[in-house]
Each structure stands twice: as C-alpha cells, then as structure tokens.
C-alpha cells in the first residue's frame, strides 16, 4: 500500500470513528420496545429532560409538549420530573431591566407550564448556561423565580450556589443532585463562591459524595447532574461530517480549516465544557471511580442536545439533553443507544431493586418510545436456607490462618516482625448473631473506611453501632486511599500486593483497642466500649452474608444523641460530629471547645502511637452550660492503630524516599517523629487550640504522667484476650510506661512544631479583632459587635515571637473590624483575611502585615499604616479552610533508561513541595534532577523552583543547570545531508563535550483547564571542549572562540496546552506548544538570533472499542537569523522527531518533523504484584532541516515500534526500536513514582 493510500485510509478511519448522526443508533440490531411494568411493583419514576431552555418567544418545544402528554397520563404523586440544567439559553436569567429578560422568563415559563398538572415533584438543576449571567447572582435570580412560580422553596437544587443536595426518595432510592458547573467554574471569578455553603473546597465536595454513596450503598442512587460522565456527543469529541465543512455558526464552507477546527475541538477538550478538558475530566474520573464502589448508581445528565444510554464498566449513564435543541451523537465504545433528535428519558425504579430506562422521541410533540433497557436487575437474594441455626456459645478462632503468619527470619528483617504472631493465635471468644447480640440489631447499611469492612447496626432503642471485621481489606485501602481516580479494587485481588498489605496490617495490634477504656478512664478521656465476638453466617444477616460472617468482629457505639446517658461519654446534653462542631463554632460564639480536654486527648493519642486521627475519628460531647454557652469535649474513636509497630528494613527505605510514610512508626519508649505521627491530626489541632499556649500542653502532659499509673496500665493489658497476654503484651506495656515518662518532652516538642503557625478565626457574625503587637509577644482578642458595641472577648491568645513564625487571622463572614496596634518594631509576620462583606481596617502598626480581601466588594481602610493590602478575588486567598495542608513534603523518584548516545542513564529526581497560605496546588515547589550517563560519564544537574502567586495569579520561577565537561551533545555538521561515520569511527567521533552553567528567572501561570504560559530570562555559560580525534576538532581550529567560555542572554515565552482522557493510555487528546524568544551572545551582541518552536499533536481512537489509537504530531524549529552556534541550531534526531537516528543528527536554520504512531492497547494483566497494562505501537517519522545556501530535497524517514507498560501509574516504561538509513536504534526508559 502506498503512503498516500495509508494516509487516506487513516483519514477515513478518523471520519468513521468520530462521526455522529442525528438518526437513532442501536448497539443491538433488534431492541425490544416495552414500557410495561406489570410484572414488577413500581417504586418511583424519574422523568428526565435537559437543556430545555431554548424555546422561541411565543412558542414551546416539541419535547415539552411530548413530556406534558406523557406525564399527564402516567405521573404519580411520588415521582420526580427533573430538568437537568441549561434552563435558559444563552445566559441564564438576567436582571429585570435587561432587554432580553422577557425572552428568558418565557423560556422558563414554558417548562414550568408543561408540568403544572404533574402530580409529583418538579426539580430544576443548574447547567453551565445558567451560570453565565452574573454567575452566582444570576443563579440566585433563577432559583427565586422558579421557587416563586412553583410555590416550592425546594424546587431548585442545589440551593444558594452550593454543589450538592441529597434527597431520600424512598427507602430504596436516593437522589443526589450535583451542580457540576460549580466544580468546573473558575472560582476566582465569583467573589461570593460558597458563602452560604458548608462545602468550600473541591476535596470536601468529593468527601461529601463519598459519604453519601457509602451511606446509601444498597439503594438505587440516582445522581442528577448537568454534565455527563460519559458521552458520545459533541462535548465528548464526536461530530457529524457537516462540521468538517461548516465549522462556524455562520455556515461558511471551510473544508480543510473546518476539519482542523473540528479536530482541535473534538480531541483537545479546549473548552471547559468539553468532557476531556482537564478540570471536567478531573471531576468525572473521581465520580466514576467512587461510583464503582457502590452497587447501583445511575448518572442522569443533559449538556448534550441528544439522547444517549451508555454502560461502561458497570457505570450507567443516561443523557437526556434535547429538551429544546438537537445535536448529533454516536454509539462510541460503550453506547447502547443514541438519537440526535428531541426527546426525553424515563427511569423506572422498582421495589425489588431493579430498574429500567425508556427513551422517548418527541416528533411533532408526541411521545414515541424509541429505546428500552433494563438498567439494573433485581437485587439477588442470598440463599440462607442451608445456613446453620445453632452455633454454640464460644469458639476458638484467629484473625489470620497460622500458616499465613509464619515467616522466615529474612522475611521478618525485610518486611518487619510486626504483631504477626498475635494474628495467628487462636483466641476464645463468644459466638453471637446480630439478632441475639445485646438484645438484637438490624443492619442499616454497609460502612467502612479506607481499611475496615463494617456494617452499621441499629438496636431496639434506635441507637447506632458499628460492627467491623478485625481482618481488614487490602484492596479497599488501595482503592480509597491510594488510587482515588482509577478503579483498581478488582485488579488487586489475589495479587502479591494484596498479600503484602494484609501482612502489613499486622503492624497494628488487632486487640489493642480493648486496653483503651481502662487507660482513658485513668486520665479522664472519653472513649467507646468495644466488644469482640465471632459472628457466623446466619439468616438474620440476610444478603450481607455475601461479604460478612464466619470471622472475628468488634462492635462498639457510634456516638450520637442516642448515647447521652453513657458515662464514658460524660453523660452530655448532646453528641455532635466534627462537621457539626466546626459549623457551630463559625455560627455562634457561644460554642466553645474545652481546649485542655482536647489537648489531653491528643497527648493520649501520642502516648498510644495512634497516628490516624482525622476528622471522622472524633465525636463531641456537648454540654449546654446556659443559653449563652455550650462546651464541647472530645470522644476519640476507632482505636485500631494504637501501639502500631511498623518495623522492617523496607519501610525504612520507603520513609527515606516518601516522608508522609513516617507516620508509620515503631512503637517504642520514645516518640521518634512527633511531626509526622501528627500529620493527620494537626489541622484539627490548629483549629481547636486557638486560645491555648505552651503551659496548658505541659500541664496536661504532667497530668497524664501523674494519673496514668502502673496499676492502671497493668489492669488495661489484662483486658486483652488471655491467649495473647505474654511477651508481646508485656513489651508493649513496658514501652507505654517508658513513653509516659517522656510525655512532657513529647508535648513540648509537638507544641514547638504546632505553634510555628497560629490561626485565629472569628465567627460568621460581626466581630472585632484587636491585635496588639510587641517585639516579644502578639496578643489577639476576638469580640462580638452587637448593636454597634464591642462585647467581652470570647477568644484571647498571647503569641510568643520566639515560638511563632506566622499568624493568620480570619474574619470569616459579616462586617468585621480589625484594629492593629502596639509598639513592636519587629513583630510577628501576620496575615489578616477579612472574608465576606464590608470589613474595616485600622492599622496603627502595620509592619509585617498583609491584608487580604475581595477586590469587588466594599471594604473600609481607616488607617493603612505600613500594612500591605492585597485586595483581589483569588478564592484561596480569601477563604478559610481548616482542612488546608500547611506542610512540607519531599518525594524522591528514581528512573533508569538507555539509548545508544548516552548509554545507560541513571536518574533521580527530588521534589520538595511546601503548602501554606498559598496551596493551590502548592506554595513553593523545588525540583532537583540528576542524570548520570554511563557511556560518556556525563553529569546533568538541574534545579527548578516555583513560588506561587507572587504577582496575582503568576508564579515566580527560577532555574539553574550544571552539566560537567563530560556531558555530551552530538555534532555532525550543519546541513540536511551531513554524513555519519559511526561504522568507521564509532559514536565518540561526533560527541562534543560541553560544559553548561545556566540560571533563569521568570513568571509562569498554570491554568486549571490545561494551559501553561511562562516568560523567562536568563544567562547561560557554554564551554565546548576541544577533543582531538573527534569531528569537532576537524571542523574548528584550535583557537576558535567556541572553545572558550561563551555567555548568552535569553528571553523566552513558552505557551502550552494539553488535554487528554488519560495519562497512562490516552485515546483522545491534543497537545500544543509554542516557544518563541531571542538569544544573544553577551560578549558579541551582534550574534543575536530569534527562534520559534511550534508543536501540535493529536490523539484519535481508530476503533470503536478505543484500543486502536492514532497519534499524529508535527513539530518545528525555526531560527530567525544566522548568528547562532552549532549547539543552538535547529536540530532533528532521536529526541526531536526522528527516533531512528542519533540525537542532534541534523542541524540547520530550521527543522520540521512529522510523526505518526498507531498504538494498540492489550488486555490488562493481573500480575502477582501489580495490575499491568501493556500496549504495542508502530510508528513512522519523516523530517528534514534547512540550511541557508544548501540545496537539498532529502526527507529523512524511519519506522519502528515498541512496547509501553504501565502499572497503575506507579511504574511506567517504554521500549522502542526504530530504524532508518543509518541502522536500528534501541532505547528504553523506566520511571518509578512512589
């Protein structure tokens, strides 16, 4: 086949695989059409219609007509009709005085009118177009209009511009309504973003969804959101053929340019509204991954102006967005149905757990059934008929089989000894079933954190208990804690990784939790009351027998208002969650934390070695002292990490590379690393100890020393199962006593770490902050302002300059006043963040003060002093988030590779990243890379430092480079037809030893949607070594100035954009880069030249299953002028477009290369260690250089192929073999990302 035929074939494949149609498409040739539900009892029906806001003035739409006809005859009281966003085109609801207000109202009115007789509940959710008029302000206008029209204050969801609302539809159905545009939007453009929301970060949004999915697992969960997770329409990169000709709205025929525009839009995800744009993709990858851990999730979306039904890896996606417009669609890889016309969808959910979806066309305003499909089948019942009914009173059982815990001495040295022997020891425990234990329980649902497998139980008094298996889940931990964006739970089952993790869990003592009650009582810390038993599979467990039963379990209270009479919780007036406490502290100054009690509990954590102390590990006893005062005291829970013993040589190595693993420590008489064991707890510590200084920490430590007696410790360890009371338990007990002796020193060390950064917050009401600054101390008081009068302070903190480097003061909401006074000449650096509304600033001593507030909101500066005012709309600067990481993390990444020019390359990269006030995604990032090349003994050391938001949204970037004199580049002469004498003179002949010293500084801005722009300037020193017997010595005289030190100044502008559906194996994507600049010889400024380096790459799937993928790339280098040295020329070679040739093989004034690869994704292999994805590729390159004065018509070509491997993004590698006229070239590279 000729090259032209190959090109034509590939182009036709692209058209075929990416083309869409308006006609209905079905994956199955015959599709049964039925909407009868006689054989099943209907629970609820959801009528789904999206993008219905485009009706012409004085008219309605065919879809609304058809929907009305259908719902008038079928809708019931408990049903839901959901408008899936884009309720008003093109820009939401404008102000009342806007010229297009009536048109916008009409577009809403016809939707409301269509369902005026609907017996069920009508919901509107926002789409991207609903945000376009005044953002949150316009969204609120639309919300109020709809609620007034429907006389229903709950008809627009989520409310107040917030991101999520959950609605319990029935006992078996939950509806989650998401505002996906909230996530995709640029929050800096919305000054009141999240002002009325409990969720104020994207990570909290995911945590909330994860919690709702866990809480409702077992139900059918309908997730209604405007943007689809899966789509085979325009936003998913699928266009009809007409778009390749008429790519603009004006329908001007542009046959070639139109295809390029369509290619950019379809593959690049350049619009934030396109499925594979960076932020959109980030959102959907996480949602898809979380949904796969639930039994029955259905996504219902609009956005695309068509109807689609897609099933992908168990995820069900309904697209119903043709309420007023239409657009073409295709089946794609996993589509079962698509239709590019107007219509709506109906989701029926039945009481047996099954569900079906029906799609109706709306031709001429009449509903016409086009497609019907079962979404989920009936929930299968576990066969309990063969289960025993008598189980005995007690049973001897171990957590692990004894043979699984017997390891060699070398294994123990490498992996650690842990508490492996305890896990293999049989213990005698009572046998119980959930219907007989403690008066009997019913199962509410499955629970489970990152490691535990658990059930939520309810007793006869409606109190909540947690039942958790002693044996933990390794795959669950990998899914929820490590691979949040990729579903891997099934892939790790029955692998060495799962076995290693299960063995790793023996680092925590399985029964240590039974010692806690006695220890806690001795020092006055609240605690839960766990009990252990063996639970067999039994009838009362029902369908949960599939995952639970026949092993050891622990049951304990889930502290809430049902346990206010429990003495170990202090018999409080109420029990709240951490989220409730955080909300109340902001809401009203009457809520307070008993800070000494909290500090004592946290020191108790450190005494026990309990590193896992995140937000959900606490409940809070509330004591209502009076109408004006409520005090919270902590209830620590989930004590499964106490006395953990993370030993072994491997972990020591990992901790040297990945510091966050230093939380995993050996339990010893002293606490080796106070900082890292508190990594998960320090955020709450900063929040809940705002009034407290060193003296309280030390006093509580001394209290623990005095009251936790040897007798109490001995009694506590007597509560362990008798079979494991021995050498191991005595060793723990002895170390606990020793650590008790060190607890004061531990408290002081941790306080020194904690107090380096102090955060003070007000409330969401009018507050008065007085900051009195001396040279040695800063005193901060916070008071309420009521009726214009400053009341008594409800917070006071004296901060010592010898302890604290930085103070952050947050006013939060409402109108706050800040008075900064005092005579300190060298006070502590302080940031004041005003928050929402009109804040008043009086800076009598503004030294080392930075004030942050909204630029677009009114604020009052009474006295500026010398304070620096940073008024801008940068969301992260103006928003308080207790969950913000304030940390420094260092990560080391090794790599190894080979190519003929460098030989074996050994590489290592050290990344040191800090997060502080600026944390999106970091405050500073320092990258140090070292490469050593065995073939030449070359050394290349590079450093890049980036400092966030130094100038608005621009980061400062600095870089440096050192390459020793053995570092080599290649030089074959200038021109397109230069000779290669490798066969006769070997590879050294064209190697040029080049020492490089460089430094650059500039500004860089990285966008949230895939773009990056950098402007830099710098100086480089280049030293070319004269080496006898090499090509460089034959073409340059010994006294050439090139063999001297040459200094070059440079100015550079670098823009890039990248967007793809996957990093590991992209099947759709676009990468664009443009680098322009100028370089001058600082000693001979006449030697100045400019350059332009463009590149463009497309990634297109060629097959419907997206396993066959075409990658095409064009890249160029163009030098403006001839005053460049050979090592600054435009080059082609292995790393610049010709993979079958040596690096820098051809050099000239300009260069151009074209590359085409066809990749084929093989099946995923479940290896013993990690799931492995492999792909094969074949490629073809063509390129040439141009040199002024040279007459050459040669185009250099090569072809070859290789293998790419990826192990869940932790290990990646590529092997390639390419050959041109100068013989084959083999290269490979491996990268490990820990």
Secondary structure, 3 states (H helix, E strand, C coil): CCHHHHHHHHHHHHHHHHECECCCEECCCCCCCCCCCCCCCEEEEEEEECCCCCCCCCCCCHHHHHHHHHHHHHCCCCCEEEECCCCCCCCCCCCCCCCCHHHHHHHHHHHHHHCCCCCCEEEECCCHHHHCCCCHHHHHHHHHHHHHHHCCCCCECCCCCCCEEEEEEECCEEEEEECHHHHHCCHHHCCCCCCCCCCCCHHHHHHHHHHHHHHCCCCEEEEEECCCCCCCCHHHCCECHHHHCCCCCCCCCCHHHHHHHHHHHHHHCCCCCCCCCHHHHHHHHHHHHHHCCCCEEEEEECCCCCEEEEEECCEEEEEECCCCCCCCECCCCCEEEEECCCEEEEEEEECCCCEEEEEEECHHHCCEEEEEEEEECCCCCCCCCCCCCCCCCEEEECCCCHHHHCCCHHHHHHHCCCCHHHHCCCEEEEECCCCCHHHCEEEEEECCCCCCCEEEEEECCCCEEEEEECCCCHHHHHHHHHCCCCCCCCCCCCCHHHHHHHHHHHHCCCCHHHHHHHHHHHHCCECCCCEEEEECCCHHHHHHHHCCCCEEEEEEECCCHHHCCCHHHCCCCEEEEHHHHHHHHHHCCCEEECHHHHHHHHHHHHHHCCCCCCHHHEEEEEEEEECCEEEEEEEECCCCCCCCCCCCHHHHHHHHHEHHHHHCCCCCCCCCCHHHHCCCCHHHHHHHCCCCCHHHHHHHHHHHHHHCCHHHHHHHHCCCCHHHCCHHHHHHHHHHHHHHHHHHHHHHHHHHHHCCEEEEECCCCCEEEEEEECCCEEEEEEEEEECCEEEEEEEEEEEECCCCCEEEEECCCCCCEEEEECCCCCCCEEEEECCCCCCEEEECCCCCEEEEECCCCCCEEEECCCCEEEECCCHHHHCCCCCCCCEEEEEEEEEEEEECCCEEEEEEEEEEEEECCCCCCCCEEEEEEEEEECCCCEEEEEEEEEEEEEECCEEEEEEEEEECCCCEEECCCCECCCCCCHHHHCHHHHEEEEEEEEEEEEEEEECCCCEEEEEEEEEEEEEECCCCCCHHHHHCCCCCHHHCEEEEEEEEEEEEEEEECCCCCCCEEEEEEEEEEEEEECCCCCCEEEEEEEEEEEEEECCCCCCEEEEEEEEEEEEECCCCCHHHCEEECCCCCCCCCCCCCEEECEEEEEEEEEEEECCCEECCCCEEEEEEEEEEEEEEEECCCCCCCCCEEEEEEEEEEEECCCEEEEEEEEEECCEEEEEEEEEECC
